[in-house]
Every structure is written in structure tokens, then in C-alpha cells.
Amino acid sequence: MAHSTPNAAQINRTTPSSELSQVMAHPESFRLLYFPLEAQGQTSRDLLAYGGANWEGVSPQNWLEEKDKTPFGCVPVLYINKGDKQVVISETHAVENYLAKHFGLMGDNEYEETLIRAFHCSSATLFTNFQSAVVWNMPEVREKALEGFKANKLAHWVKTHERHLMDNGNNGHYIGNKMSLADIRTANLIRHFSFQPWATELMDIISQAPALLKLRDTVENDPKMHQWKNSDEAKKLATSTMAFFVNPFAASGRPTA
Ligand SMILES: N[C@@H](CCC(=O)N[C@@H](CS)C(=O)NCC(=O)O)C(=O)O
């Protein structure tokens, strides 16, 4: 979709922060800038869809030009609008935490919120571990890195998350009996593995963890999530994500050897 990226290289320090906070508390619409892939942008999209927000997802048209208009030179970036005011926030965790809190997905009290942040952090960290150790590693060492990732980081994540989910009654949620940011992040992580060229071997490991599968299914079968995932936009993102990760270097212009 054509759009122009506002210049948010500098954080707004002229408008009183109390006014900007009001924009965040009572937003009229959102725009999320991310590449046309699920990956690191998908949890924010899911949160916007789940929350029934007035939002649109846009992709960079000319990334090299737009990069310097973002706060940290990377996406996702969330533009929050109210009247003629706009708040721009960046960094995945900041965006996801804001959206989740705004849509009531951070538990019922500080203890639950902290646990949700912990589960979220654990799954988000495994995602970045996987991306740097395997996906973006040099092609000649990738298979070996994958073996290490499966045996160590992934095995440990599966073991600990499965235990905590079982302790919560294997009800498809990390905390109590309701959806949270952590549930959505983990469902996306599992989905991310299923989009990889090594999906079968990664999913073989996760398939041995029934509570993790139950969580994924609970998130995906939630009526609001199901409707969003079956929209043309979401289906297109799933297709392009799968195609992208067959050879991520092809799109980035780095060596493919
Ligand atoms: N620390 C950032 C990292 C985000 C990130 O790595 N974004 C990637 C896409 S997944 C990006 O913008 N890559 C383009 C670039 O670095 O030029 C966050 O957590 O949001």
C-alpha cells in the first residue's frame, strides 16, 4: 500500500509528554510499518487485530530512504494517531507491550503482568536466537548451527515452557484462563518455525510438547484471531513469509553461496 513514512528520526520532545500519553491512551487509528512478512511484525499485527483497532499495515517502499526516518533504523514502527497528533514508537518489545496493555492482554495485576513479560521475553529471545544463529548465519555453517540450536536453546525452551503450561492446567494459556501477550508471542514463534525450510524437524520437537501445541491452537482458534488469520491480508503475509525464508539472503542482497 502506498504511504509516506513520517520523519521520526528524533523523538518528540516539544509536545508535553502528558499530551502524547493521551494520544496513546485514546488512539483513533494506528499504522504499523513492517516488511511484508510475518516474522517480527506479526505479534503487533495480531494484537491490533485482536483488539479490534482501526489500523493498517504498511511496508517500506524504499527502505534505504525510510530507514533514517525511523527512531532506530529498523522496523516494526507503530504510528499512533489521534486528531492532528501522532505518537511514534519503535522496538518490538515496546510496541507489543504498549498494544497488549492497551487491549487488556497483560493480566489482572502486577504479578501476572510480570509473569506475562517473562514468558514473552523468553519466547521473543528464542526468536532472535534462532534468527541470528540459524536463519542469518552463513549458508555453509547453517546446518550445524541448526543442530546446536535444536539440541540446546530450543530443547530447553520447549522443556521449560511445557512445564509452566502444564502447571497452569494445560488450558492453552500461560496465566489463568485468559489470552495474554505471551500466548500470542509464543503462538507466533511456533508458527515462525513452521514457515522455515527445516519446519519438519523443528515441529517434530515442538510436537512432543502437547501443552505448547494446545496454546498455539487456542490462540489460532480464538474467533477474533481466526477471522484475522483468514483475511486476504494475513494469508498473503503467510505465503510471502514462507517464500522469503526459503532463501532470506536472496531478498537482502547478501551472498547466497
Ligand atoms: N531491536 C529491534 C530489531 C528489529 C529488527 O531487527 N528489524 C529488522 C527486521 S526484522 C529490520 O528493520 N531490518 C532492516 C535493517 O536493519 O535495515 C526490535 O526489537 O524491534
Ligand as a Chemical Component Dictionary entry (heavy atoms), coordinates in Angstrom:
data_LIG
# 
_chem_comp.id                   LIG 
_chem_comp.type                 NON-POLYMER 
_chem_comp.pdbx_formal_charge   0 
_chem_comp.three_letter_code    LIG 
# 
loop_
_chem_comp_atom.comp_id 
_chem_comp_atom.atom_id 
_chem_comp_atom.alt_atom_id 
_chem_comp_atom.type_symbol 
_chem_comp_atom.charge 
_chem_comp_atom.model_Cartn_x 
_chem_comp_atom.model_Cartn_y 
_chem_comp_atom.model_Cartn_z 
_chem_comp_atom.pdbx_ordinal 
LIG N1  N1  N 0 15.815 -4.213 18.148 1  
LIG C1  C1  C 0 14.819 -4.155 17.105 2  
LIG C2  C2  C 0 15.277 -5.050 15.962 3  
LIG C3  C3  C 0 14.276 -5.075 14.849 4  
LIG C4  C4  C 0 14.850 -5.633 13.596 5  
LIG O1  O1  O 0 15.846 -6.363 13.604 6  
LIG N2  N2  N 0 14.211 -5.290 12.491 7  
LIG C5  C5  C 0 14.653 -5.760 11.206 8  
LIG C6  C6  C 0 13.534 -6.547 10.524 9  
LIG S1  S1  S 0 13.082 -7.947 11.490 10 
LIG C7  C7  C 0 14.990 -4.577 10.331 11 
LIG O2  O2  O 0 14.442 -3.496 10.490 12 
LIG N3  N3  N 0 15.891 -4.804 9.373  13 
LIG C8  C8  C 0 16.245 -3.825 8.385  14 
LIG C9  C9  C 0 17.521 -3.110 8.688  15 
LIG O3  O3  O 0 18.137 -3.352 9.743  16 
LIG O4  O4  O 0 17.918 -2.277 7.843  17 
LIG C10 C10 C 0 13.448 -4.582 17.622 18 
LIG O5  O5  O 0 13.396 -5.421 18.522 19 
LIG O6  O6  O 0 12.432 -4.085 17.122 20 
# 
loop_
_chem_comp_bond.comp_id 
_chem_comp_bond.atom_id_1 
_chem_comp_bond.atom_id_2 
_chem_comp_bond.value_order 
_chem_comp_bond.pdbx_ordinal 
LIG N1  C1  SING 1  
LIG C1  C2  SING 2  
LIG C1  C10 SING 3  
LIG C2  C3  SING 4  
LIG C3  C4  SING 5  
LIG C4  O1  DOUB 6  
LIG C4  N2  SING 7  
LIG N2  C5  SING 8  
LIG C5  C6  SING 9  
LIG C5  C7  SING 10 
LIG C6  S1  SING 11 
LIG C7  O2  DOUB 12 
LIG C7  N3  SING 13 
LIG N3  C8  SING 14 
LIG C8  C9  SING 15 
LIG C9  O3  DOUB 16 
LIG C9  O4  SING 17 
LIG C10 O5  DOUB 18 
LIG C10 O6  SING 19 
# 
